[in-house]
Structures are given as structure tokens and as C-alpha cells.
């Protein structure tokens, strides 16, 4: 049995990190180090996301997803103490849409 969270971590989270890295770097002019801190990853990982080396896209983000990702990026940019994990409800929205066929055991 595969849990929804296993699928999320393997398939969706890298794509989310890639998209957030792009938004924060291109739109908000954050440094790779700042992005790494916000996403709780290394600067090297951010570099690889920006170059397309990491973050294989299992899914295409639609307009609704991109709105959520932009809101997440705005929160990450504007609140110096917030980290990606603090945005769990938004992460769960993206996960629910992709993995609705797999039961979720986490209540947010």
C-alpha cells in the first residue's frame, strides 16, 4: 500500500519546490540562498531546480494551481519567519487535487 504522503514527497513536492524557486527568483528577485532557507533545502538544490536538473514534472500545474503557488510565494517572500512547512494547508490543497484516489490520513 502506498500512502498519499509517499506519493506527495516523491512526485509532487519536487515540482512544487521547482515552481516556487522559479517564482521567488524571477518575480521576487530573491537570492538562491534566501530561497533555500525558505524551502528548507540547500542552495545547490535551488540552483538545480532553476536549471531544470531537479524537479521532474509528473504533473502540469493548471491556472488554479498557479494561483495557489503564487500565494505561497508571496507569503514566503513577505514573512521573514515563515517556511514552506508553515503552508501545509496550501500544500494539502495541491495534494488533494492530484491524489484524491488515495486516502489521506492527515487532517489539517
N, C-alpha and C positions, 0 to 999 in steps of 0.2 A: 504494500500500500504506500502510495506517495502522498505526503501531506501537502496542502496548498502552500505552506510556507517554504517547503523544499523547492517547489516549482518557482515561487517568487524569487528566492535567493539565487537560483541557478539561471533563470531566464529573464525575469522582469527587472530585478534590481540593477543589474549592469546596464540595461537600456535606459533606466531612469537616471542613473548616475551620469551616463554619457550625455543625455539630453540636458540635464541640469548643468553639467560642466560647460556645455556649449552656450546655454543661455547666460549663465553667470559671467563667462569670459567675453562673449561677443556683445551682449546687451548691457551688462553692468560693469564691464571693464575690470572685473576682479582679477587678481593675480592667481596663478596656479596654486600658490601656497595658501592663499585665502580660501580658495575653493576646496582644496584638500582638507583644510581644517573643518569647514562646514559639513563636508560629506563624510568626514572621519575616514579618509583614505590618504594615501601618500601623494605627494606632488607628482611622482613618476606615473602613478595611475591616472591622474588628471591629464597629464601630457598624452598618455596613450589613448584616453577617451577622446581628446581633442583631435588627435591624428587619425582616429578611426581604427586603431590597432585593437583596442578593447571595446567591449560593449556591443557584441554581436546582436543585431536586431532580430529577435524572434517575432516581434510584432511591430506594426506600423502604428504610431500614435496618431489618433484622429484629432479633429478640432477640439472636441470636448476634453481629451487627454491633455492637449497642449495648453488649454486654459488652466487646468489643474497644475501642470508643470510650471507655468509662468507664475501662478500664485505662490507655489512652493519657492521658486527662485526669489520672488520679491520678499517673502518672509525671511529667507536665508540671508539676503543682502541687507535688509533693514534692521534686523535684530542681531546685535553682535554676540548674544549669548545662545542663540538658537542653533541647533544641529539638525541634521536630516532625521534622526530618530524621533525628534520632537514633533515631526509632521506625520505621525503614524496614521492618523485618520485619513489623510490625503493619499498616503501610500496604500492603505486598505481599499480606498475607492478604486484606484487603478488595478489593484489585485483582484478585487471582486469582479470587475468587468471581464478580466481575462480568464479567471479560473472559477467561474460560477458553477461549473460542473463538479468541482471538488469541494467537499465540506470544509468549512473553516472552523477551527476550534478556539480562535482568539476573538474575544469580544472587546471592542474599543468603545 
